[in-house]
Amino acid sequence: MKRSFSVFRLSSILALALALLSAGAVSALPSRIVLGGKAVLMVADAAYLFPQARDRVVAVAAADQGMGVFLGALDSGFSAKPSLDRAAGVETYAALKPDLVVLKSSMKKALASGLESLGIKQLYMDLETPEDYFSEIRSLGEVFGDRSRAEALVAFYRESLASVTRRVATIPAASRPRVLVLQAQSQSGGSFEVPPASWMQTILVERAGGIPVWKDANPGAGWAKVGPEQILAWDPDLILVISYREDSKKAARALSSDARFAGLAAVKAGRVAGFPQDFYSWDQPDTRWILGLQWVAKRLHPEIFTDLSMRAQAEAFFSFCYGIDAARFSTLIAPRLAGDYAD
């Protein structure tokens, strides 16, 4: 059963996979999948929610933010797979003879036409919001020929999200804490950045029942630098500090001890915390965003999340999403837990 598609949008790959499955041509599903481009760790971690990825993914772009590569610990055959430069050109992809290349949507402008000219099929994924995850996990389910796994994953995320949003729904706006999320550029706390209004970090704060004080200050498409004066002017009730390459707890402690910020309400109340991490930080639109949401909710509203154990939530997440049992969690994930993740 031949198809002439060369560039896949989510709708077209769904239609193609459904057609192949209905015709009984399971073997026609892509068997040589390459995960590439910038922000590849979001794409790769989403693909590996499906056990079939271990056999069908043949190459992955570099996915180390500075604290190790998660898939290297998850997939015993990962070290034998080529690691691409995240800025690799179309020739590099062509040399791998892929059936399908999966990339973040932000890479389409740079690569789509070149890959199309070589007849290489592509799937572009947004993976920026919870709703993106619901729809795009289903798309991956079609790619791997496992719609039942996709539906189970979507249900897992939806139920976990709803368990948070139901509890915070009754909190009036006037009672919601004012929150500032900062990315520390070093553990010394010398400079900070805030995320854009549309990014996952902002979404997590809002859905966890908080008010992101920086939202109107960064309507752009990337991290924006902020100085001490602006941080003092916001004077948030709670500060959550992100560090992608180092332990965020150290960056949070550096901010708390910085004399410039001694007058902040969050500092005075001891409400400055480092975002949890394992291989990757839980704040970003990686599969771990649901853990980030649960943690933010508990930090903002500890009185209504007394029964929420982040250790238990993390164990459940890695078990269901990646098949990591309690014993492997203790040896693989637990030693890497950093930031102020603890209950």
C-alpha positions, 0 to 999 in steps of 0.5 A: 500500500503506497502513499505519496505523502512527504511532509506530515502534519498531525492530521495527515499522519493520523489519516495515513496510520489509520489507513495502514492499520485498517488495511492490515499493513502494520509492517508499513508503519515507520520502522526507522524513526529519527528524533532530531532538532532543537528541544529534541528531549521533549520529542524523544521523551514523548516518543519513548512513552511507547515501548516500541520506540526502543526498537524503532528509533534509530537515532536521536539528537543530543538530549543532554541539558547538563545533567545526563541523558535520560534515554541512555539510562532507559534504553539499553541499546541507546548508546549504540544509536547515533547522536545527531547535532541538534543543528544537523542539516538534511544530509545528515538525516538522509544518511540515516535512511529514515522512514520518518523524522520527528521534530519540534514544530519550531524546526519546520522552517529550517528543515521541512523543504529540504527533507521534503525534496529528499522524499523524507517523511516528517512529523512536527510536534508542538508539545508546548501545552497540556492540550498539545500533549493530549492530541500529540500523544495520540499521533504518536500512538498512530506512528507506533501502531498502539492506540490503546497505549496512547489513550491510556497515557492521555487518560493518565495525564488528564486525570492527574491534571484534573486532580489538581485543577479541581482542588484549586478551582474554588480558590478566589482570585484575591486569595491566590498567591503571586508567583515569580518563576525565574531561571537562574543563569548561574548558582551565584544568582547573578542574573535571572530570566522569566519565561514568556506568557504562553510557555508551560512555566506560566501555564503551570502556575496558573493551573496550580492556582497562582498568579504569574506576576511576570506574565504581562512583562514577557509576551515574547517567544523566549526567555527575557532577562530581568534585573533586581529592580524589577524583581523587587517591584514585583515582590511576589509571595513565592519564588520558584527558581529553575536551573537546567544545568545545576541543582536548582536548590543551590540557585534558590539558596543563593537568591535567598541570601542575596542582600539585594533581595532581603526585603522581598516578601517571599524571602522573608517568609522562606518561600523561595524554592528550587524547581525539582529535577532528575535528569531534566527539570520538571518545569518545561514542556517535557513529559515531566510537566505533570509532576511540575504541576503537582509540585507547584500546586503543593508549594502554592497551596500546601493546606489543600495538598497535604495528602500529595506525596511528590515521591509517590507521584514521581514513582507512579509517573516513571512506572506508568510512563516508562516502565521503571519499577520501584527498585529501578526508581530507587537506583536510577531516578531517586539519586538524581532528584534535586531541587526542593522536590521533597514533601 
